[in-house]
Amino acid sequence: MLKARNLTIAGLVLAALGVATPILWDMWSKPHNLAFVVSGRSLLIQNSEKLDNLRVTIGGREIEKLFSTEIVIENIGWRLIAKDDIIKPLLVTFS
């Protein structure tokens, strides 16, 4: 009876370690994790046949539509991002 009880306790301890180890490893290996979400997009200007004199250009190139895009970049990791953690500025490129 005592052997079965000890075996049960040992099994529960091993199961707890098996569950906790991957969770702790994930937290330790990725303390910072950034989430990038496009939270809104609005059409600002659109060239129209009705407005012959209105042309929108950027860098000398005429564009058909101009959008405003709102993005959210959030640290969803478990540790705050300190100034020393930043190696280079965040760069977001839109085509």
N, CA, C and O atoms as a CHARMM CRD file, in Angstrom:
* protein
*
  380
    1    1 MET  N      0.81200  -1.18600   0.00000 PROA 1      0.00000
    2    1 MET  CA     0.00000   0.00000   0.00000 PROA 1      0.00000
    3    1 MET  C      0.86500   1.26500   0.00000 PROA 1      0.00000
    4    1 MET  O      0.57000   2.23300  -0.70100 PROA 1      0.00000
    5    2 LEU  N      1.93500   1.23900   0.79700 PROA 2      0.00000
    6    2 LEU  CA     2.83200   2.38800   0.87400 PROA 2      0.00000
    7    2 LEU  C      3.56700   2.59000  -0.44000 PROA 2      0.00000
    8    2 LEU  O      3.82700   3.72500  -0.83900 PROA 2      0.00000
    9    3 LYS  N      3.91200   1.46800  -1.13300 PROA 3      0.00000
   10    3 LYS  CA     4.58000   1.57300  -2.43100 PROA 3      0.00000
   11    3 LYS  C      3.68100   2.23300  -3.46800 PROA 3      0.00000
   12    3 LYS  O      4.13600   3.08500  -4.23100 PROA 3      0.00000
   13    4 ALA  N      2.42400   1.85200  -3.50100 PROA 4      0.00000
   14    4 ALA  CA     1.48300   2.41700  -4.47200 PROA 4      0.00000
   15    4 ALA  C      1.29000   3.91300  -4.22200 PROA 4      0.00000
   16    4 ALA  O      1.18600   4.69800  -5.16400 PROA 4      0.00000
   17    5 ARG  N      1.24500   4.29400  -2.96600 PROA 5      0.00000
   18    5 ARG  CA     1.07200   5.71700  -2.62600 PROA 5      0.00000
   19    5 ARG  C      2.30200   6.51900  -3.06400 PROA 5      0.00000
   20    5 ARG  O      2.16700   7.60000  -3.63700 PROA 5      0.00000
   21    6 ASN  N      3.48500   5.99400  -2.79700 PROA 6      0.00000
   22    6 ASN  CA     4.72500   6.67000  -3.20200 PROA 6      0.00000
   23    6 ASN  C      4.81100   6.77100  -4.73100 PROA 6      0.00000
   24    6 ASN  O      5.25300   7.78400  -5.27400 PROA 6      0.00000
   25    7 LEU  N      4.38800   5.72200  -5.39800 PROA 7      0.00000
   26    7 LEU  CA     4.39700   5.72800  -6.85600 PROA 7      0.00000
   27    7 LEU  C      3.40800   6.76100  -7.40600 PROA 7      0.00000
   28    7 LEU  O      3.69500   7.42100  -8.40500 PROA 7      0.00000
   29    8 THR  N      2.27500   6.89900  -6.77700 PROA 8      0.00000
   30    8 THR  CA     1.28200   7.89000  -7.18500 PROA 8      0.00000
   31    8 THR  C      1.82400   9.31300  -6.99400 PROA 8      0.00000
   32    8 THR  O      1.68000  10.16200  -7.87300 PROA 8      0.00000
   33    9 ILE  N      2.43500   9.55600  -5.86300 PROA 9      0.00000
   34    9 ILE  CA     3.01000  10.88600  -5.59700 PROA 9      0.00000
   35    9 ILE  C      4.11800  11.19100  -6.59100 PROA 9      0.00000
   36    9 ILE  O      4.19500  12.30500  -7.11000 PROA 9      0.00000
   37   10 ALA  N      4.97700  10.21400  -6.86100 PROA 10     0.00000
   38   10 ALA  CA     6.05800  10.42300  -7.83300 PROA 10     0.00000
   39   10 ALA  C      5.48200  10.70800  -9.21800 PROA 10     0.00000
   40   10 ALA  O      6.01000  11.55200  -9.94300 PROA 10     0.00000
   41   11 GLY  N      4.41200  10.02000  -9.59100 PROA 11     0.00000
   42   11 GLY  CA     3.76900  10.24900 -10.88400 PROA 11     0.00000
   43   11 GLY  C      3.16500  11.64700 -10.97500 PROA 11     0.00000
   44   11 GLY  O      3.26500  12.29700 -12.01600 PROA 11     0.00000
   45   12 LEU  N      2.54800  12.10800  -9.90800 PROA 12     0.00000
   46   12 LEU  CA     1.97500  13.45900  -9.89600 PROA 12     0.00000
   47   12 LEU  C      3.05400  14.53000  -9.99000 PROA 12     0.00000
   48   12 LEU  O      2.87100  15.53900 -10.67200 PROA 12     0.00000
   49   13 VAL  N      4.17600  14.31700  -9.31000 PROA 13     0.00000
   50   13 VAL  CA     5.28900  15.27100  -9.36800 PROA 13     0.00000
   51   13 VAL  C      5.85200  15.32800 -10.78400 PROA 13     0.00000
   52   13 VAL  O      6.10800  16.41500 -11.30300 PROA 13     0.00000
   53   14 LEU  N      6.04700  14.18000 -11.41000 PROA 14     0.00000
   54   14 LEU  CA     6.55500  14.14900 -12.77900 PROA 14     0.00000
   55   14 LEU  C      5.56600  14.79100 -13.76100 PROA 14     0.00000
   56   14 LEU  O      5.97600  15.48300 -14.69300 PROA 14     0.00000
   57   15 ALA  N      4.27700  14.56500 -13.55300 PROA 15     0.00000
   58   15 ALA  CA     3.27500  15.17800 -14.42800 PROA 15     0.00000
   59   15 ALA  C      3.28400  16.70400 -14.27000 PROA 15     0.00000
   60   15 ALA  O      3.17500  17.43100 -15.25700 PROA 15     0.00000
   61   16 ALA  N      3.41500  17.18600 -13.02600 PROA 16     0.00000
   62   16 ALA  CA     3.47000  18.63200 -12.79000 PROA 16     0.00000
   63   16 ALA  C      4.70300  19.23600 -13.44600 PROA 16     0.00000
   64   16 ALA  O      4.62900  20.31800 -14.02900 PROA 16     0.00000
   65   17 LEU  N      5.83100  18.54800 -13.35700 PROA 17     0.00000
   66   17 LEU  CA     7.04700  19.02900 -14.02200 PROA 17     0.00000
   67   17 LEU  C      6.87500  19.02500 -15.54200 PROA 17     0.00000
   68   17 LEU  O      7.35200  19.93200 -16.22400 PROA 17     0.00000
   69   18 GLY  N      6.20400  18.01800 -16.06400 PROA 18     0.00000
   70   18 GLY  CA     5.96900  17.93300 -17.50200 PROA 18     0.00000
   71   18 GLY  C      5.07600  19.04600 -18.01900 PROA 18     0.00000
   72   18 GLY  O      5.21400  19.46200 -19.16900 PROA 18     0.00000
   73   19 VAL  N      4.17000  19.53300 -17.19400 PROA 19     0.00000
   74   19 VAL  CA     3.29200  20.63200 -17.58800 PROA 19     0.00000
   75   19 VAL  C      3.99900  21.97700 -17.39300 PROA 19     0.00000
   76   19 VAL  O      3.92700  22.84600 -18.26200 PROA 19     0.00000
   77   20 ALA  N      4.67300  22.14800 -16.26600 PROA 20     0.00000
   78   20 ALA  CA     5.27900  23.43800 -15.92000 PROA 20     0.00000
   79   20 ALA  C      6.52600  23.74700 -16.75200 PROA 20     0.00000
   80   20 ALA  O      6.76600  24.91000 -17.07700 PROA 20     0.00000
   81   21 THR  N      7.31600  22.74600 -17.09900 PROA 21     0.00000
   82   21 THR  CA     8.57500  22.98700 -17.80500 PROA 21     0.00000
   83   21 THR  C      8.37800  23.69100 -19.14900 PROA 21     0.00000
   84   21 THR  O      9.07000  24.68100 -19.38500 PROA 21     0.00000
   85   22 PRO  N      7.49100  23.26000 -20.04400 PROA 22     0.00000
   86   22 PRO  CA     7.31700  23.99300 -21.31100 PROA 22     0.00000
   87   22 PRO  C      6.80200  25.41900 -21.11600 PROA 22     0.00000
   88   22 PRO  O      7.19100  26.32800 -21.85000 PROA 22     0.00000
   89   23 ILE  N      5.93000  25.61200 -20.13200 PROA 23     0.00000
   90   23 ILE  CA     5.40800  26.95700 -19.87700 PROA 23     0.00000
   91   23 ILE  C      6.52500  27.87700 -19.40600 PROA 23     0.00000
   92   23 ILE  O      6.65700  28.99600 -19.90100 PROA 23     0.00000
   93   24 LEU  N      7.31700  27.42100 -18.46700 PROA 24     0.00000
   94   24 LEU  CA     8.43400  28.22500 -17.95900 PROA 24     0.00000
   95   24 LEU  C      9.48100  28.45500 -19.03700 PROA 24     0.00000
   96   24 LEU  O     10.03800  29.54900 -19.12400 PROA 24     0.00000
   97   25 TRP  N      9.76000  27.45200 -19.85700 PROA 25     0.00000
   98   25 TRP  CA    10.73000  27.62200 -20.94300 PROA 25     0.00000
   99   25 TRP  C     10.25800  28.68400 -21.93900 PROA 25     0.00000
  100   25 TRP  O     11.04800  29.51100 -22.39400 PROA 25     0.00000
  101   26 ASP  N      8.98900  28.65500 -22.26800 PROA 26     0.00000
  102   26 ASP  CA     8.45000  29.63700 -23.20500 PROA 26     0.00000
  103   26 ASP  C      8.55200  31.04900 -22.63300 PROA 26     0.00000
  104   26 ASP  O      8.88600  31.98800 -23.35600 PROA 26     0.00000
  105   27 MET  N      8.26900  31.20400 -21.34700 PROA 27     0.00000
  106   27 MET  CA     8.38600  32.51800 -20.71200 PROA 27     0.00000
  107   27 MET  C      9.84300  32.97500 -20.66900 PROA 27     0.00000
  108   27 MET  O     10.12400  34.14500 -20.92900 PROA 27     0.00000
  109   28 TRP  N     10.75100  32.09700 -20.35400 PROA 28     0.00000
  110   28 TRP  CA    12.15600  32.46900 -20.21700 PROA 28     0.00000
  111   28 TRP  C     12.80000  32.74500 -21.57300 PROA 28     0.00000
  112   28 TRP  O     13.60200  33.67100 -21.69600 PROA 28     0.00000
  113   29 SER  N     12.46500  31.96300 -22.58300 PROA 29     0.00000
  114   29 SER  CA    13.12900  32.10900 -23.87500 PROA 29     0.00000
  115   29 SER  C     12.59800  33.29800 -24.67400 PROA 29     0.00000
  116   29 SER  O     13.31100  33.82100 -25.53000 PROA 29     0.00000
  117   30 LYS  N     11.36100  33.74000 -24.41600 PROA 30     0.00000
  118   30 LYS  CA    10.77600  34.87000 -25.14000 PROA 30     0.00000
  119   30 LYS  C     10.19000  35.88000 -24.14700 PROA 30     0.00000
  120   30 LYS  O      8.96900  35.97000 -24.01500 PROA 30     0.00000
  121   31 PRO  N     11.03700  36.63700 -23.45000 PROA 31     0.00000
  122   31 PRO  CA    10.48100  37.58100 -22.48100 PROA 31     0.00000
  123   31 PRO  C      9.77200  38.75600 -23.14100 PROA 31     0.00000
  124   31 PRO  O      8.88600  39.36400 -22.54000 PROA 31     0.00000
  125   32 HSD  N     10.16200  39.08400 -24.39600 PROA 32     0.00000
  126   32 HSD  CA     9.51000  40.15300 -25.14400 PROA 32     0.00000
  127   32 HSD  C      8.85100  39.53300 -26.37100 PROA 32     0.00000
  128   32 HSD  O      9.45200  38.70800 -27.05900 PROA 32     0.00000
  129   33 ASN  N      7.64100  39.92900 -26.63300 PROA 33     0.00000
  130   33 ASN  CA     6.93600  39.42800 -27.80100 PROA 33     0.00000
  131   33 ASN  C      6.03000  40.55000 -28.30300 PROA 33     0.00000
  132   33 ASN  O      5.13100  40.99400 -27.58800 PROA 33     0.00000
  133   34 LEU  N      6.26600  41.00700 -29.53300 PROA 34     0.00000
  134   34 LEU  CA     5.49500  42.12100 -30.06700 PROA 34     0.00000
  135   34 LEU  C      4.33700  41.62900 -30.92200 PROA 34     0.00000
  136   34 LEU  O      4.48200  40.70800 -31.72500 PROA 34     0.00000
  137   35 ALA  N      3.19200  42.25800 -30.73400 PROA 35     0.00000
  138   35 ALA  CA     2.01900  41.98700 -31.56200 PROA 35     0.00000
  139   35 ALA  C      1.78400  43.20300 -32.44800 PROA 35     0.00000
  140   35 ALA  O      1.83400  44.33700 -31.97200 PROA 35     0.00000
  141   36 PHE  N      1.53000  42.97700 -33.71500 PROA 36     0.00000
  142   36 PHE  CA     1.29600  44.02600 -34.70800 PROA 36     0.00000
  143   36 PHE  C     -0.11700  43.85800 -35.23900 PROA 36     0.00000
  144   36 PHE  O     -0.44500  42.82400 -35.82100 PROA 36     0.00000
  145   37 VAL  N     -0.95800  44.87000 -35.04300 PROA 37     0.00000
  146   37 VAL  CA    -2.34900  44.78300 -35.46400 PROA 37     0.00000
  147   37 VAL  C     -2.71400  46.05600 -36.23500 PROA 37     0.00000
  148   37 VAL  O     -2.42000  47.16400 -35.78700 PROA 37     0.00000
  149   38 VAL  N     -3.34900  45.89300 -37.38300 PROA 38     0.00000
  150   38 VAL  CA    -3.89700  47.03900 -38.11300 PROA 38     0.00000
  151   38 VAL  C     -5.26100  47.30100 -37.49800 PROA 38     0.00000
  152   38 VAL  O     -6.18900  46.50900 -37.66100 PROA 38     0.00000
  153   39 SER  N     -5.37800  48.43100 -36.78200 PROA 39     0.00000
  154   39 SER  CA    -6.61200  48.69400 -36.04300 PROA 39     0.00000
  155   39 SER  C     -7.62800  49.52200 -36.82300 PROA 39     0.00000
  156   39 SER  O     -8.79400  49.59100 -36.43600 PROA 39     0.00000
  157   40 GLY  N     -7.20100  50.14800 -37.91300 PROA 40     0.00000
  158   40 GLY  CA    -8.15800  50.92900 -38.68900 PROA 40     0.00000
  159   40 GLY  C     -7.56400  51.37000 -40.01400 PROA 40     0.00000
  160   40 GLY  O     -6.35000  51.53100 -40.14000 PROA 40     0.00000
  161   41 ARG  N     -8.41600  51.56300 -40.98500 PROA 41     0.00000
  162   41 ARG  CA    -7.97800  52.01800 -42.30900 PROA 41     0.00000
  163   41 ARG  C     -9.09000  52.87400 -42.89400 PROA 41     0.00000
  164   41 ARG  O    -10.25200  52.47000 -42.94300 PROA 41     0.00000
  165   42 SER  N     -8.70400  54.07200 -43.33900 PROA 42     0.00000
  166   42 SER  CA    -9.70600  54.99600 -43.88500 PROA 42     0.00000
  167   42 SER  C     -9.21800  55.56700 -45.20700 PROA 42     0.00000
  168   42 SER  O     -8.04000  55.88600 -45.36100 PROA 42     0.00000
  169   43 LEU  N    -10.13200  55.69200 -46.15300 PROA 43     0.00000
  170   43 LEU  CA    -9.82400  56.32300 -47.42800 PROA 43     0.00000
  171   43 LEU  C     -9.86800  57.82800 -47.23100 PROA 43     0.00000
  172   43 LEU  O    -10.90400  58.37300 -46.85200 PROA 43     0.00000
  173   44 LEU  N     -8.74600  58.51000 -47.48700 PROA 44     0.00000
  174   44 LEU  CA    -8.67200  59.95900 -47.31800 PROA 44     0.00000
  175   44 LEU  C     -8.98800  60.70800 -48.60000 PROA 44     0.00000
  176   44 LEU  O     -9.80500  61.62900 -48.60600 PROA 44     0.00000
  177   45 ILE  N     -8.33900  60.31100 -49.68100 PROA 45     0.00000
  178   45 ILE  CA    -8.51200  61.00900 -50.96600 PROA 45     0.00000
  179   45 ILE  C     -8.59100  59.97000 -52.07100 PROA 45     0.00000
  180   45 ILE  O     -7.88200  58.96400 -52.05300 PROA 45     0.00000
  181   46 GLN  N     -9.46700  60.23200 -53.03400 PROA 46     0.00000
  182   46 GLN  CA    -9.55900  59.37500 -54.21100 PROA 46     0.00000
  183   46 GLN  C     -9.74500  60.27400 -55.42800 PROA 46     0.00000
  184   46 GLN  O    -10.64800  61.11100 -55.46100 PROA 46     0.00000
  185   47 ASN  N     -8.88800  60.09400 -56.42100 PROA 47     0.00000
  186   47 ASN  CA    -9.03700  60.87100 -57.65500 PROA 47     0.00000
  187   47 ASN  C    -10.38700  60.54100 -58.28300 PROA 47     0.00000
  188   47 ASN  O    -10.84900  59.40000 -58.23800 PROA 47     0.00000
  189   48 SER  N    -11.00500  61.55600 -58.86400 PROA 48     0.00000
  190   48 SER  CA   -12.33300  61.38100 -59.42700 PROA 48     0.00000
  191   48 SER  C    -12.39900  62.01000 -60.81100 PROA 48     0.00000
  192   48 SER  O    -11.72200  62.99700 -61.10000 PROA 48     0.00000
  193   49 GLU  N    -13.22000  61.42100 -61.64700 PROA 49     0.00000
  194   49 GLU  CA   -13.45700  61.97300 -62.98600 PROA 49     0.00000
  195   49 GLU  C    -14.14300  63.33500 -62.89200 PROA 49     0.00000
  196   49 GLU  O    -13.96400  64.17700 -63.77200 PROA 49     0.00000
  197   50 LYS  N    -14.91900  63.55900 -61.84300 PROA 50     0.00000
  198   50 LYS  CA   -15.68300  64.79600 -61.69200 PROA 50     0.00000
  199   50 LYS  C    -14.78300  65.99200 -61.34600 PROA 50     0.00000
  200   50 LYS  O    -15.13500  67.13700 -61.63000 PROA 50     0.00000
  201   51 LEU  N    -13.63400  65.72400 -60.73700 PROA 51     0.00000
  202   51 LEU  CA   -12.72500  66.79500 -60.33700 PROA 51     0.00000
  203   51 LEU  C    -11.47200  66.72100 -61.19900 PROA 51     0.00000
  204   51 LEU  O    -10.46100  66.14000 -60.80400 PROA 51     0.00000
  205   52 ASP  N    -11.55700  67.31700 -62.38100 PROA 52     0.00000
  206   52 ASP  CA   -10.44600  67.24400 -63.33500 PROA 52     0.00000
  207   52 ASP  C     -9.18200  67.92500 -62.83000 PROA 52     0.00000
  208   52 ASP  O     -8.07700  67.48900 -63.15200 PROA 52     0.00000
  209   53 ASN  N     -9.32600  68.97900 -62.05000 PROA 53     0.00000
  210   53 ASN  CA    -8.16000  69.74100 -61.62800 PROA 53     0.00000
  211   53 ASN  C     -7.49200  69.18600 -60.36900 PROA 53     0.00000
  212   53 ASN  O     -6.43600  69.67600 -59.96800 PROA 53     0.00000
  213   54 LEU  N     -8.08100  68.19000 -59.75200 PROA 54     0.00000
  214   54 LEU  CA    -7.49800  67.62700 -58.53200 PROA 54     0.00000
  215   54 LEU  C     -6.68500  66.38700 -58.87200 PROA 54     0.00000
  216   54 LEU  O     -7.22200  65.38700 -59.34900 PROA 54     0.00000
  217   55 ARG  N     -5.40800  66.46500 -58.62300 PROA 55     0.00000
  218   55 ARG  CA    -4.52200  65.31600 -58.79200 PROA 55     0.00000
  219   55 ARG  C     -3.63400  65.23400 -57.56300 PROA 55     0.00000
  220   55 ARG  O     -3.03200  66.22900 -57.15900 PROA 55     0.00000
  221   56 VAL  N     -3.55300  64.06400 -56.97400 PROA 56     0.00000
  222   56 VAL  CA    -2.72300  63.85400 -55.79100 PROA 56     0.00000
  223   56 VAL  C     -1.43300  63.17900 -56.23300 PROA 56     0.00000
  224   56 VAL  O     -1.45400  62.13400 -56.88400 PROA 56     0.00000
  225   57 THR  N     -0.30400  63.79500 -55.86700 PROA 57     0.00000
  226   57 THR  CA     0.99300  63.20900 -56.21400 PROA 57     0.00000
  227   57 THR  C      1.84000  63.08900 -54.95700 PROA 57     0.00000
  228   57 THR  O      1.78100  63.93200 -54.06200 PROA 57     0.00000
  229   58 ILE  N      2.60300  62.05900 -54.91300 PROA 58     0.00000
  230   58 ILE  CA     3.58200  61.85000 -53.84200 PROA 58     0.00000
  231   58 ILE  C      4.89100  61.49300 -54.50900 PROA 58     0.00000
  232   58 ILE  O      4.97800  60.51800 -55.25500 PROA 58     0.00000
  233   59 GLY  N      5.90700  62.29200 -54.23400 PROA 59     0.00000
  234   59 GLY  CA     7.21400  62.04600 -54.84200 PROA 59     0.00000
  235   59 GLY  C      7.17300  62.15600 -56.35600 PROA 59     0.00000
  236   59 GLY  O      7.91200  61.45400 -57.04700 PROA 59     0.00000
  237   60 GLY  N      6.32400  63.02300 -56.88000 PROA 60     0.00000
  238   60 GLY  CA     6.21700  63.19700 -58.32100 PROA 60     0.00000
  239   60 GLY  C      5.39900  62.13400 -59.02300 PROA 60     0.00000
  240   60 GLY  O      5.26400  62.16400 -60.24600 PROA 60     0.00000
  241   61 ARG  N      4.84700  61.18600 -58.26300 PROA 61     0.00000
  242   61 ARG  CA     4.05500  60.09900 -58.84800 PROA 61     0.00000
  243   61 ARG  C      2.57900  60.28800 -58.48700 PROA 61     0.00000
  244   61 ARG  O      2.23600  60.43400 -57.31400 PROA 61     0.00000
  245   62 GLU  N      1.72400  60.28500 -59.48400 PROA 62     0.00000
  246   62 GLU  CA     0.29800  60.44900 -59.23600 PROA 62     0.00000
  247   62 GLU  C     -0.26400  59.17900 -58.61600 PROA 62     0.00000
  248   62 GLU  O      0.03900  58.06600 -59.04500 PROA 62     0.00000
  249   63 ILE  N     -1.09200  59.37500 -57.59100 PROA 63     0.00000
  250   63 ILE  CA    -1.72200  58.21900 -56.94600 PROA 63     0.00000
  251   63 ILE  C     -3.23000  58.31400 -57.12800 PROA 63     0.00000
  252   63 ILE  O     -3.78900  59.40700 -57.21800 PROA 63     0.00000
  253   64 GLU  N     -3.87300  57.16700 -57.18000 PROA 64     0.00000
  254   64 GLU  CA    -5.32300  57.11700 -57.34800 PROA 64     0.00000
  255   64 GLU  C     -6.04100  57.29800 -56.01300 PROA 64     0.00000
  256   64 GLU  O     -7.05100  57.99800 -55.93900 PROA 64     0.00000
  257   65 LYS  N     -5.51800  56.66600 -54.95400 PROA 65     0.00000
  258   65 LYS  CA    -6.16700  56.70100 -53.64600 PROA 65     0.00000
  259   65 LYS  C     -5.10900  56.92200 -52.56400 PROA 65     0.00000
  260   65 LYS  O     -3.96100  56.50300 -52.70700 PROA 65     0.00000
  261   66 LEU  N     -5.51600  57.58500 -51.48400 PROA 66     0.00000
  262   66 LEU  CA    -4.64500  57.79100 -50.33100 PROA 66     0.00000
  263   66 LEU  C     -5.39200  57.32200 -49.09000 PROA 66     0.00000
  264   66 LEU  O     -6.48700  57.80000 -48.79400 PROA 66     0.00000
  265   67 PHE  N     -4.79400  56.38900 -48.37400 PROA 67     0.00000
  266   67 PHE  CA    -5.40700  55.81700 -47.17500 PROA 67     0.00000
  267   67 PHE  C     -4.65500  56.24700 -45.93200 PROA 67     0.00000
  268   67 PHE  O     -3.45600  56.52400 -45.97700 PROA 67     0.00000
  269   68 SER  N     -5.36400  56.29700 -44.83400 PROA 68     0.00000
  270   68 SER  CA    -4.77400  56.46400 -43.51000 PROA 68     0.00000
  271   68 SER  C     -4.88400  55.11200 -42.81700 PROA 68     0.00000
  272   68 SER  O     -5.96800  54.53300 -42.74300 PROA 68     0.00000
  273   69 THR  N     -3.76900  54.61400 -42.31200 PROA 69     0.00000
  274   69 THR  CA    -3.77100  53.30800 -41.65900 PROA 69     0.00000
  275   69 THR  C     -3.29400  53.46200 -40.22400 PROA 69     0.00000
  276   69 THR  O     -2.22400  54.02000 -39.97800 PROA 69     0.00000
  277   70 GLU  N     -4.08000  52.97100 -39.28100 PROA 70     0.00000
  278   70 GLU  CA    -3.72100  53.00100 -37.86900 PROA 70     0.00000
  279   70 GLU  C     -3.23600  51.61800 -37.46100 PROA 70     0.00000
  280   70 GLU  O     -3.90100  50.61200 -37.70900 PROA 70     0.00000
  281   71 ILE  N     -2.05800  51.58400 -36.82700 PROA 71     0.00000
  282   71 ILE  CA    -1.51800  50.30400 -36.37100 PROA 71     0.00000
  283   71 ILE  C     -1.27100  50.37000 -34.86800 PROA 71     0.00000
  284   71 ILE  O     -1.06400  51.44200 -34.30100 PROA 71     0.00000
  285   72 VAL  N     -1.29800  49.21800 -34.25000 PROA 72     0.00000
  286   72 VAL  CA    -0.98700  49.08900 -32.83300 PROA 72     0.00000
  287   72 VAL  C      0.13100  48.06300 -32.72000 PROA 72     0.00000
  288   72 VAL  O      0.02600  46.94500 -33.22300 PROA 72     0.00000
  289   73 ILE  N      1.20000  48.46600 -32.05000 PROA 73     0.00000
  290   73 ILE  CA     2.30500  47.55000 -31.76900 PROA 73     0.00000
  291   73 ILE  C      2.38400  47.44100 -30.25400 PROA 73     0.00000
  292   73 ILE  O      2.61900  48.43100 -29.56000 PROA 73     0.00000
  293   74 GLU  N      2.18500  46.23000 -29.74900 PROA 74     0.00000
  294   74 GLU  CA     2.07100  46.03500 -28.30700 PROA 74     0.00000
  295   74 GLU  C      3.00700  44.92000 -27.84800 PROA 74     0.00000
  296   74 GLU  O      3.13600  43.89000 -28.51100 PROA 74     0.00000
  297   75 ASN  N      3.64600  45.13400 -26.72400 PROA 75     0.00000
  298   75 ASN  CA     4.47700  44.10600 -26.11500 PROA 75     0.00000
  299   75 ASN  C      3.56100  43.15400 -25.35800 PROA 75     0.00000
  300   75 ASN  O      2.99000  43.52300 -24.33200 PROA 75     0.00000
  301   76 ILE  N      3.42100  41.93500 -25.85700 PROA 76     0.00000
  302   76 ILE  CA     2.58300  40.94700 -25.17900 PROA 76     0.00000
  303   76 ILE  C      3.43400  39.93900 -24.41800 PROA 76     0.00000
  304   76 ILE  O      2.94200  38.89900 -23.97800 PROA 76     0.00000
  305   77 GLY  N      4.71800  40.25900 -24.26900 PROA 77     0.00000
  306   77 GLY  CA     5.61000  39.42100 -23.46800 PROA 77     0.00000
  307   77 GLY  C      5.40300  39.68700 -21.99100 PROA 77     0.00000
  308   77 GLY  O      4.59400  40.53300 -21.61000 PROA 77     0.00000
  309   78 TRP  N      6.12800  38.97100 -21.17000 PROA 78     0.00000
  310   78 TRP  CA     5.94500  39.08200 -19.72400 PROA 78     0.00000
  311   78 TRP  C      6.88700  40.10200 -19.09400 PROA 78     0.00000
  312   78 TRP  O      6.74100  40.41500 -17.91300 PROA 78     0.00000
  313   79 ARG  N      7.85300  40.62900 -19.85500 PROA 79     0.00000
  314   79 ARG  CA     8.81000  41.58800 -19.31400 PROA 79     0.00000
  315   79 ARG  C      8.73800  42.90100 -20.08800 PROA 79     0.00000
  316   79 ARG  O      8.55900  42.89300 -21.30600 PROA 79     0.00000
  317   80 LEU  N      8.87500  44.02600 -19.39000 PROA 80     0.00000
  318   80 LEU  CA     8.88400  45.33500 -20.03800 PROA 80     0.00000
  319   80 LEU  C     10.09500  45.45600 -20.95200 PROA 80     0.00000
  320   80 LEU  O     11.13600  44.85100 -20.69500 PROA 80     0.00000
  321   81 ILE  N      9.96200  46.23000 -22.00900 PROA 81     0.00000
  322   81 ILE  CA    11.06800  46.46900 -22.92200 PROA 81     0.00000
  323   81 ILE  C     11.81400  47.70400 -22.42700 PROA 81     0.00000
  324   81 ILE  O     11.26300  48.80500 -22.40800 PROA 81     0.00000
  325   82 ALA  N     13.05800  47.51600 -22.03200 PROA 82     0.00000
  326   82 ALA  CA    13.88500  48.61400 -21.55100 PROA 82     0.00000
  327   82 ALA  C     14.62500  49.24700 -22.72500 PROA 82     0.00000
  328   82 ALA  O     14.73500  48.65100 -23.79600 PROA 82     0.00000
  329   83 LYS  N     15.12600  50.44600 -22.51500 PROA 83     0.00000
  330   83 LYS  CA    15.86000  51.15400 -23.56200 PROA 83     0.00000
  331   83 LYS  C     17.07600  50.33900 -24.02000 PROA 83     0.00000
  332   83 LYS  O     17.41100  50.34100 -25.20400 PROA 83     0.00000
  333   84 ASP  N     17.72300  49.65400 -23.10300 PROA 84     0.00000
  334   84 ASP  CA    18.91000  48.84800 -23.43900 PROA 84     0.00000
  335   84 ASP  C     18.57100  47.61700 -24.27700 PROA 84     0.00000
  336   84 ASP  O     19.45400  47.05300 -24.92400 PROA 84     0.00000
  337   85 ASP  N     17.30900  47.19300 -24.27500 PROA 85     0.00000
  338   85 ASP  CA    16.89200  46.02300 -25.05300 PROA 85     0.00000
  339   85 ASP  C     16.74500  46.34100 -26.53900 PROA 85     0.00000
  340   85 ASP  O     16.71400  45.42700 -27.36300 PROA 85     0.00000
  341   86 ILE  N     16.65400  47.61700 -26.89100 PROA 86     0.00000
  342   86 ILE  CA    16.40600  48.01400 -28.27700 PROA 86     0.00000
  343   86 ILE  C     17.72800  48.09100 -29.02400 PROA 86     0.00000
  344   86 ILE  O     18.59300  48.90100 -28.69300 PROA 86     0.00000
  345   87 ILE  N     17.87600  47.24800 -30.02600 PROA 87     0.00000
  346   87 ILE  CA    19.10100  47.20000 -30.82000 PROA 87     0.00000
  347   87 ILE  C     19.01900  48.19500 -31.97100 PROA 87     0.00000
  348   87 ILE  O     19.98000  48.90900 -32.25500 PROA 87     0.00000
  349   88 LYS  N     17.86300  48.23700 -32.63000 PROA 88     0.00000
  350   88 LYS  CA    17.64600  49.20500 -33.71400 PROA 88     0.00000
  351   88 LYS  C     16.18200  49.61000 -33.68400 PROA 88     0.00000
  352   88 LYS  O     15.34700  48.87700 -33.15400 PROA 88     0.00000
  353   89 PRO  N     15.85900  50.77100 -34.24700 PROA 89     0.00000
  354   89 PRO  CA    14.45900  51.21600 -34.23800 PROA 89     0.00000
  355   89 PRO  C     13.54700  50.26100 -35.00500 PROA 89     0.00000
  356   89 PRO  O     13.97000  49.57800 -35.93800 PROA 89     0.00000
  357   90 LEU  N     12.30100  50.23900 -34.58900 PROA 90     0.00000
  358   90 LEU  CA    11.28700  49.43200 -35.26100 PROA 90     0.00000
  359   90 LEU  C     10.98500  50.05700 -36.61900 PROA 90     0.00000
  360   90 LEU  O     10.77200  51.26600 -36.71200 PROA 90     0.00000
  361   91 LEU  N     10.96700  49.25000 -37.66000 PROA 91     0.00000
  362   91 LEU  CA    10.71700  49.72600 -39.01200 PROA 91     0.00000
  363   91 LEU  C      9.51200  48.99800 -39.56900 PROA 91     0.00000
  364   91 LEU  O      9.49800  47.76900 -39.63700 PROA 91     0.00000
  365   92 VAL  N      8.49700  49.75500 -39.96800 PROA 92     0.00000
  366   92 VAL  CA     7.27800  49.19200 -40.56200 PROA 92     0.00000
  367   92 VAL  C      7.22800  49.70500 -41.99500 PROA 92     0.00000
  368   92 VAL  O      7.28300  50.91400 -42.22300 PROA 92     0.00000
  369   93 THR  N      7.12200  48.79400 -42.96500 PROA 93     0.00000
  370   93 THR  CA     7.11500  49.16100 -44.38200 PROA 93     0.00000
  371   93 THR  C      5.79600  48.75200 -45.01400 PROA 93     0.00000
  372   93 THR  O      5.36600  47.60700 -44.88000 PROA 93     0.00000
  373   94 PHE  N      5.15900  49.68000 -45.69700 PROA 94     0.00000
  374   94 PHE  CA     3.94000  49.39600 -46.44300 PROA 94     0.00000
  375   94 PHE  C      4.24400  49.48600 -47.91900 PROA 94     0.00000
  376   94 PHE  O      5.00000  50.35800 -48.34900 PROA 94     0.00000
  377   95 SER  N      3.66600  48.60000 -48.69200 PROA 95     0.00000
  378   95 SER  CA     3.88900  48.64500 -50.14000 PROA 95     0.00000
  379   95 SER  C      2.95800  49.64700 -50.78900 PROA 95     0.00000
  380   95 SER  O      2.99700  49.82700 -52.00600 PROA 95     0.00000
